[in-house]
Amino acid sequence: IRPDALEVGDRIGGLIQHIAHTPKGPDVAALSALMQQLKTKFPDKTSATVLAQPDTPYDMLVQVMDAVREVAPAAGAQGTRIELFTDVSIGDAPLATTQGGS
C-alpha cells in the first residue's frame, strides 16, 4: 500500500499491476477484480501478504485486506462470499523511493 496507489506483485516476477487510488482512497474494486483473476490462475494458493507503509491509515489497511481475502456479494444481493486468499499476513512495505534530492 503506497500513499497514492496499490502495487500488486509477486516474489518471482515483481510488479503485476499498479492501481492508482481514487479520490476517495484505494480502488478496492480494481484490486478485487485483479485478485479474482489471480485466484483463477492459482486456485490452490491461499496465502497473500499485504505490505503497508508506516503511515497507512488503519481503515485503508482493512479495506485492502478484505479485498484480498474474499469477494462479498453486491450490495443488496443475496449470496455467499467467495474466498480468494484467506491467509493474509501483514508487514511493513519498503519505503517508496522518490526521484530527485531530499
C-alpha positions in Angstrom: 0.0 0.0 0.0 1.5 3.3 -1.2 0.3 6.8 -0.4 -1.0 7.2 -4.0 -1.6 3.6 -5.2 -1.7 -0.1 -4.6 1.1 -2.1 -6.0 0.4 -5.8 -6.6 3.3 -8.0 -7.2 4.8 -11.4 -6.6 8.0 -12.7 -5.3 9.2 -14.0 -8.6 8.2 -11.6 -11.3 7.9 -8.4 -9.4 5.1 -5.8 -10.1 2.0 -7.3 -11.6 -0.2 -4.1 -11.6 -0.1 -0.5 -10.3 -3.6 0.5 -9.2 -3.9 4.3 -8.6 -6.0 5.5 -5.7 -9.4 7.1 -6.5 -10.2 10.5 -4.9 -11.9 8.5 -2.2 -9.0 6.2 -1.4 -7.7 2.9 -2.6 -9.5 1.4 -5.7 -10.6 -1.8 -3.9 -13.0 -2.7 -6.8 -10.0 -2.9 -9.2 -8.0 -4.7 -6.5 -10.8 -7.2 -6.0 -11.1 -7.8 -9.8 -7.3 -8.4 -10.0 -7.4 -10.8 -7.0 -10.2 -12.8 -8.7 -8.1 -13.1 -11.9 -5.1 -14.2 -9.9 -7.1 -16.7 -8.0 -8.3 -18.3 -11.2 -4.6 -18.7 -12.2 -3.5 -20.0 -8.8 -6.6 -21.8 -7.4 -4.6 -23.8 -4.8 -2.9 -20.7 -3.3 -4.5 -19.4 -0.1 -1.8 -17.0 1.2 -1.1 -13.4 0.5 0.9 -10.7 2.1 -0.2 -7.0 2.4 2.7 -4.7 2.9 1.8 -1.2 4.1 3.9 1.9 4.7 4.0 3.0 8.3 1.6 6.0 7.8 -1.1 3.9 6.2 -4.5 4.5 7.8 -5.9 1.5 9.6 -9.2 1.7 7.7 -7.3 1.6 4.4 -5.4 -1.5 5.5 -8.6 -3.3 6.5 -10.2 -2.4 3.1 -7.2 -3.8 1.2 -7.1 -7.0 3.4 -10.8 -7.6 2.8 -10.4 -7.2 -1.0 -7.6 -9.7 -0.9 -9.3 -12.2 1.3 -12.8 -12.5 -0.3 -15.4 -11.2 -2.7 -18.6 -10.1 -1.0 -21.9 -10.2 -2.8 -23.0 -7.0 -4.3 -24.9 -4.6 -2.1 -28.5 -5.8 -1.7 -27.7 -9.1 -3.4 -28.0 -12.4 -1.7 -25.3 -15.0 -2.0 -22.2 -16.3 -0.3 -18.8 -14.7 -0.1 -16.2 -16.1 -2.4 -12.9 -16.9 -0.8 -9.8 -15.7 -2.5 -6.5 -15.6 -0.5 -7.8 -16.2 3.0 -4.4 -16.5 4.8 -3.4 -12.8 4.8 -0.2 -11.7 6.5 0.7 -8.0 7.0 4.0 -6.4 7.2 5.9 -3.2 6.5 6.4 -2.1 2.9 9.8 -0.8 1.9 9.6 3.0 1.7 8.9 4.3 -1.8 11.8 5.9 -3.4 11.5 9.4 -4.8 13.4 10.9 -7.6 15.5 14.0 -7.1 17.2 15.2 -3.9 16.0 15.4 -0.3 
